[in-house]
Amino acid sequence: MGADSVTVGVLSLHTSKETKAILNAVEALGHDTEWLRAENTSISVTDGSVVLEPSVDVIANRMLLSNTEQPCEELGLANTFSGLVPMLNEPAAVLTAVHKLSTATALAANDVQTPNVTLSLSTEGLNRARENYGEEAVYKTAIGTHGGGTWKIGPDDPVNAKVGNRYAFLQELIDRDDERHRDIRVYVVDGDIVGAMYRYAPDNDWRTNVALGGSVENATDDLPEEAREMARRAADAVGLDYAGVDLVESDDGWFVLEVNPTAGFKGLYQATGISPAPAIARLAIERAGGEVDPERVEELSAVLDDSQPSARPPESSITDEEPSVIGYTEEVVLAGTSGSKSVLAKSDTGATRTSIDTSLAADIGAGPIKSITRIRSGSSKTAKSRPVVDVVVGVGGNQHTVTASVEDRSHMDYPVLLGRDILGNYQVDVSRRSDTDAPDTPEEEE
């Protein structure tokens, strides 16, 4: 690159469309890039001098914290880097955004309208507060992503102060009875609205997340000024340089639902034909003292370039992370609206969907029932109808929100069957077992 170029680092230990698009946009704008990931990044303190390798002038923070078991580890890493070079989406702001209760309090303190919420550290206190939230309420984990750990509950559904190892809270349900359920995702970069999309809930669900099958529609030109201003104020209140701000309209006006520090680009680009990556790249370059051509930024925004960036470390020194190994049987933690339970589960790579025992589902408050599915089991020539419910499954330090089928497994050796919806994230070692008293004969599963 030229003598006046700056080096932008993207801090991202995972491989994503968004990370690659930002790196490619920086290069297309005439500046240098570094992908800060496990294979090439180190920091040392020697004789009072601190050295970060690779050397960068600014960092765009794309660390995913919401779906990790211990987000403090990666947050601490980002915090270390931010003390050395300027960082977009600084760790303190990301912590506020990724913890939904912290987001709500930050918004309320800055007069940004957000739904009523209650978090209680005791289960008794949370259930006492339930009567304040009408016939239907939202119950969700304070840290979550892609709609995982989010339920719509009725007045008699018990709730727990924690879902697994994460605090959970009640939230007012904001909806318009005469409208198809939707919300709006507004992408804000440095106070500017890059684009906006309507997100519609899929059939048999009320959540609008694209990752759950929600559909999208361009809302950029349709967005009222009130909503635009609210999105800007929300990002500013949380302290994020770039964010996906989720808004919902009710008869009482607009409400901010969430402020996402690592919002995806795919849905927005699909709906609007606009990629936020060049705007983020421009902000990073200018934050480091570099210059860009505004017309080039606008031109690049019409393309979502997620091809392999040159900044990725050399193939000779990098391989994609090997998936974790899971045994034929594993101890897992299942969590629902009324509690969590640690049980033994069997891995079955032949099963499409995870399955849980009826009694276990009732114990943890799995649900509500989303739909009925028909499953062919074992050698049976007929398919059985089973209800399916959302449940959070903790496996080896990771959390997965899946739509599991519910059946009577009391005659089987294990109350949980792990299907490919979870096992696809792991390697299965059938010789490894977590139970010492393994049954002599294998079960017949779907």
N, C-alpha and C positions, 0 to 999 in steps of 0.2 A: 504494500500500500504506500501512499505518498508520505512525504515527510511530516505533513500536518495531520496525519491520521491518529486516531486514538484507538485503544484496545478495549473492547467491551467484552466482559466475561458474563456468561449466563450460568448461574449456580443451579444445577439440576442433576441430581444423582440418578434420575430415571430418564428413559428415552420417550419423548412425546412429540407430537406434531407441533405443539406450541413452542417448545424449546428450539427445535430445528428451524422453525419459521423465523424466530427472532434472530438467530445467528445468521441465517441467510439474508435477512433484510439488512442487517448491519453491513455485511460484506457488499451487498448491492448498492449501499449508500457510500461506499468507498472507504470503509474503515476496517480495522483488524478485529478478530474475534478469538475468544478462548472458551471452550466448553469446560466448566469446572465440574468434574465428576470424579468418582473414586479412583479411576485409573491414572490420573495425572495431577492430582491436587494434593499439596502438602503445605504445612505452615510450621515454621521453626522460630525459636527464640534463642539466639546465640550471642553471648556477651552483651546483652541489652538491646540487640537489634532484632527486629521482627521481619521475617521474609515470607511472603506468600508466593507460592509457585502453582501455576504459571502467573507471571506478572500481568496485572490488568489495571486500567485507569478507572473503571467503574464496573459495578456488578448489577445485573438484573436478577433479582431473586425469584426463582421458580421452584423452590423447595415445596414438595407436597407433604403436608403435615397431617391432614385430616384423616387419612386412612392408615397411618402408622400406629403401632402399639405404644411407642414412646416418643411422641413428637418433640419432647424437650431436647432430645439428643441432637436432632437436626436443627432445631431452633437455636441451640447453643452454638452450633457450627456456623450458622449464618450470622449470629451475633458477633462471633470472633472476627469474621471477615469484614463486617460492617464497621468495625473499629479501625480498619486499615485503609479502606477505600470507600468512596461514595457508593451507596447501594439504593437501588429503586426497590420499593416495598421493604422498608426496614423491618427487622425482626419484631420490634415492639408493636408495630402496626399490624403485622401478619398475625401475631398472637391475639390481638384484639379481634381481628376479622375471623380467624379460624375458630374461636370460641364464641358460639352464638349468643350466649348470655352477655359476654363482654361487649359484643357488637351492639346488642340491644341497649345496654346502659350507656355506651358512647353515643349512640344515636339520640337517645332520650335527653342526654345532657346537652346536646346541641340542637334541641328543638326540631329533630327530624322524626316525623310520625312513624311509629313502629307498633306492631301488635302488642297487646298486653302479654306479659310472661310472668311465670313464677317458677323459681328454682328453690327447692328446699333440700337441705342436707339430710333430712330425715324423711323416710317414706310416709310416716304418719302426717307430717306437715304438708307434704305434697298432695296426699289424698284429701286432706281437709280443704285445700285450696281448689279442689276440682269443681266444687259447686259454683265458683265464680266464673266458670267458662262455658256455661250454657249446655245445650243438648249435645253438641259436638265440639271437640277440642283437638288441637294438635299436640302430640306428645313426641318429643324428639331428644336425641342425645345432644349434649352441648358441643361435641365435636363429631362431625360426620361429613360425608360427601356423597354426591350422586343420588341424593334422596335416601341413602341408607340410614337406618336408625331413626325413621320418621313414620309415625302412625297417626291415623285419625281414630279417635276413641269416643265412645258413648259415655253417658253419665254413670253407668254402673261398672265400667271397666276399671279394675284396680291398676294403679301405677306404682312404680318403684323409683326411689331416689337415684338409683343407678341402673343402667343397662350394661351388663358386663362390668367392665372397669371404668365406665364413663358416666359422669353425672348426666341426668336427664331433667327436662323441665316441661311445663305445660305452656302452651301458647294459644292465644285467641285465634280461632279459625276465621279468616277473612275471605268472604265469598259473596258472589252476587247470584241469587237464586235463579234469576231469569237468564243467565248467561252461561255458555259453555265455559267450564273452569279453565282459566288461563292466567298466566302472569307475564311480566315483561322483563327480559334481561337487557340491561343497558350497559354497554361497555364504555368506561370512562378512562381516558389517558390524560394525565396532567390537566384535569379540569375540562377537557374537551370531550364531547360525545362522539365516539368513533362510529357507533352503529347501535341499533336496537332491534330486538326480535320479540314477537309474541311466542310464548311456549304453551302448547296445549297438552293437557293430560291425555295419555293413551286410554284405550278402552280398558275397563275393569281396574282403573287406578285414578287417583285424584292428584298425584304428584306430576309435575310438568317436566321433570328432568329429561334432557335429551338422552342421557345414558340409560334411562328406563323405558325408552321408546316414545317419548313425547315428540310431537310434531312442532315445526317452527314456521314462522311467517314474518316477513319483513315489517318492522314497525318504525323504522328510522324516520321516515317522513310523516308518520302518523302520530308521533309522540308529542303530547301536549307540553307546552313550556313548563307547566307546573311539575310534570314528571321529570323533565330534563333537569330542572333546577334541583329537585329533590335528589336525583341520582348524583349530581355534582356535590351537593352538600353532604351526602352520605359517605362518599369516598373521602372527602376532606375531613369529616368528623372522625373516621376510623384512622386516617393518616396514610392512606395508600396512594401511591403514584399512579397505579393502574389497577382497575378492578371491574368485575362484573357485578353490577348492582341489580338485585331482583326486587321488582316492585309489583304490587297488586292493587287493583282499584276496587273500592267498595262504594256503597251508597254514601259513606262518610268521607270519601276522598281517597287519596293515595297513601299507601303504607310501604315502607321498606321492609322486606322480609329478611334478606341476607346481603352481605357484601363479601364477595369472593375474591381472594387475592391471587388465585391461580385458575381463574375461569377459563374454560376451554374455548378454542377458536372455531371448532368444526361446525357447531350449530349456527353460530352467528354468520359464518361465511356461507353456509348453505342457504340461509334465509336472505342475506343482504348482498352477497358478493363482495363483502368488505372483510379484509384481514386486519386485525389490530396490530400485527407484528411490526410493520414499518413505523407506526406511531410510537410504539414502545422503543424500537431501535433508535428513532430520532431523539426521543427524550434521553436515553442513555448516552448517546453521543454528545448531545449538548450539555448534559450534566457534567461530562468529563472535559468540557471546553472545546469540543470539536464542532464542525459545521456540516450542515447538510443542505441539499437542494429541496425545498418544499414541494416543487412540482414532481420531483422524483419520488418523494414519499407518497404522494397521491397516486402516482402511476403504479407503484409497487403494491399499494393497498388493494388493488383489483385482483391480486393473485395471492393464493395461499401456498407459498413455496415451502413444502415440508420435505424436500429431498435431503439426502444425507449431506450435512454441512462439512466443509473442509476442516472446521475446528474440531471435529471429533478426533480423539487420539488415534494414532496409527493402528491399523489392524493387527500389526505384529505384537502390540502390547495391550490389546484389548479383545476380550470376547464378551458377548452379552452375558449378564449375570446368570449363573446356573440357578434354576429354580430350587427352592428348598426341598428336602426329602421328607416325605410323609410315609408312615408305616401302613401295613395292612390294617392294623387297628391303632387308633390314636385317642388320647384324652382331649376332648374339646369342651368349650364353654358355650352353651346356648343361652341367649338372652332375649327376653320379650318385654312386654309392657309391665308385667307384674313381678319380674325377678329374673334370676339367672341360675343355671345349674351346670355343674361339671359332670360329664358322662363319658363313657367309652363309645366310640363310633367305629364303624367298619368302612373301609375304603372300597368302592366298587366302580371301577372305570367303565363298566358296562352300563351304568345307570346315568341317564341324562340329568336327572334332578335329584337333589338331596331330599331325603325322606326322614321324618321324625315320628316318634310314637305319639299316639293320641293323648295319653295321660301326661307325657312330658310337655306336649304343646300346651295343655291346660295349666300345668304347674307354672310355666314361665310366662304365660299370657301371650303366646304366639298368635298373631292374627292382626286384624280381623280377616276372615276368609275373603280372598280376592276373587276366586273363581273356582270352577270344578274342572279337573283334567282327567283324561282317560289314559290309563297306563296298563300295558301288557306286562304281566309279571311272570318271570321264570318260564316254564314250559307251557303255561296256560295259553289256550287258543282264544280266550275271550279277554277283553280289556275291562279293567275295574275303574270305577269313578272315584276320585279322591279330591277332597278340598285342598287348595294350596294357600299358604300364608307366608307373610314376610317374617323372617327370623334372622337374628344376628348370630353368626357362628365364629367363635374365636379358635383359631388353629395355629399352634406354634408361634404365637406372638403376633399373628395377623388377624384382622377382623374382616369378615365377609358378610354382606347382607344379601341373602338369597331368597327366592320364592320357593319354599319347600313344600312337598306334598305331605299330608298328614294321614297316617294309617295306624291300625292296631298292630303293634310290633311286640306285644306281650309274649307271643309264642316264639319270638326270635331271640338270638343271643345278644343283640345290641340294639339299644333304643334309637340309634341314629345311623343312617346310611349316608355316607358322603358320596355325592354324585360328581359328574364332570363339571358342574357349575362351580364347584370348589376345587376339585382335583386338577382342573386345567391349569391351576397356578403352581402345581407342585410336580415333583417326580415321585412315583409310588414305588416303594421298596417292599414287596410282598413278604420278604423274610423278616421284616422288622415288626414287632408287636409291642404294644404298650401294656397288654394284659398278660399276666403270668399263668393264669388258669384258662388257657385258650380251649375252646370246644374242639372235640376230636373230629367232627364232621363239618364241612363247610355249609353255610346257609345257601338257600336258593333265593336269589334276589332278582329284581327286574333288570 
